[in-house]
Amino acid sequence: MSEPAPAPRSPPPLRPGTLYLVATPIGNLEDITLRALRVLKECDVIAAEDTRRSGQLLAHFGIRKPLLSYFKFNEARRSADILARLRRGQTVALVTDAGSPGISDPGERVVRAALAAGCRVEPVPGPCALIAALTASGLPTDEFHFVGFLPHKSGARRRELERLRLLPGTLVLYESPHRVERLLGELAELMPRRPVVLARELTKKFEEFLRGRPAEVLDRIRQHAVRGECVVLVGPETTADSPPAHPTPPGS
């Protein structure tokens, strides 16, 4: 006679004085995790990069919690406020507009401050654009280097790209739709033989992957306007089988 299955365990309550780093959807609301929803429902306060945008997310899931703004230009002041709350035993959930806090978004500063003060920091993992793009790119995933956004000034950008092209593995960059042509042009000049994948509108209705050499992908995006934040991945030049040079049909 087989033993009965163990009864499901209730998730543990949130720990007082803990900073929770909660990943939120990058496009598709269904990508939020059950744990993320529970933490947002049970925490004392939510620190958000954009309180209006996070308010819309919370309203969609029927969550009502006090919101604190936490963004690039008030990080120092707000980090001190969050730290004081943690010391009083409150639980604070940190969210950004989309994705994982601290990855090209605010979060790193308050995490360092919390750890230095002896407070507990817990990740609540979930959606992340760089991982979503990398895993579906067809480029090597055994070694990759996340760069984020390049400097805006031409000289600094070129120096950074010169440095990056010497690295092994796949490069992962973020770029705005307004500057992605510029980036692909720079890659066509400095890394013309490297396979490139442009991922945009990730997890949304018009998700699209464009694959090819830098000049080929540049020609394609010049045929239609690019919208939404972009992830640009550059494979190593030694990749034996580069991804097929045709786009994934939108919405597939």
Steps between C-alpha positions, in 0.01 A plus 500: 500500500650829392556775754271804480646803329629760744265787569595821319683744720395860535766745386693654789395848614709798398794567730496829691772746402550345156542674165335294225617554141190417298527438125197625306378425144694647209196482274267210565315532831474120523874483560473626857566220749273380777769585752530853365125551541510367855791724601331806350179416686665434836781759518465820702597737220606488133787714370441559129698662220177651362212497747244563227613210287535266798161618622346377177666160543379472859147605405490230231565236766280663764788595732487809719817604676675829586743605226832683532676645197853366455676611182837614372484856629374433853691179576718648775212656696259215444759233586533658844122492541480133396786414736318666790189297423699176490657579836150545644416149382293590194506292183575698185445376145708673232367499142601677181296584192569154358735211563743441784602787731866596466540379140535829309241633745514650851571259783873447536551791739231405751609134491856599595372728774270232642774238504749741658246568775457129566148481355376197312457522121301236311460468123158412364614390153296524185497677162828643372544627144863397464429137595185481287689631196811291557324167538300548179779658297666183374838643604735330749374521858788324678683833535346842459578856604219736592585860411173685538487842334810639332620856570330767288816687399665374181853471635399310812272269298775412257750430778249274671419312179872457427538346844193279464602348170801341671280311745402137437142381507178684416458871568161623623418871468191709563411782261216743447306485171631848417866395512489138383587597139807678630605194699456262208702737281781496756488121515508479120819706507677338796364142499366446145528119500342437840147355512251746647151453640268795561218413742219749549156514661594198710201302634258742332263442209749619237809331641764472228850358456710620206811296426798544271822697468490860631456654154221255413302574816557873446351476150192328639423751774534786253196358320269556796502701821639327806289535813560392857824445686744276316742230605793464260703181525834450328633148464869408486660511158595135532136386524486212255129517429361848532122540544291499181486844343124542501263651757268311727145585387340756735273345757641150456 
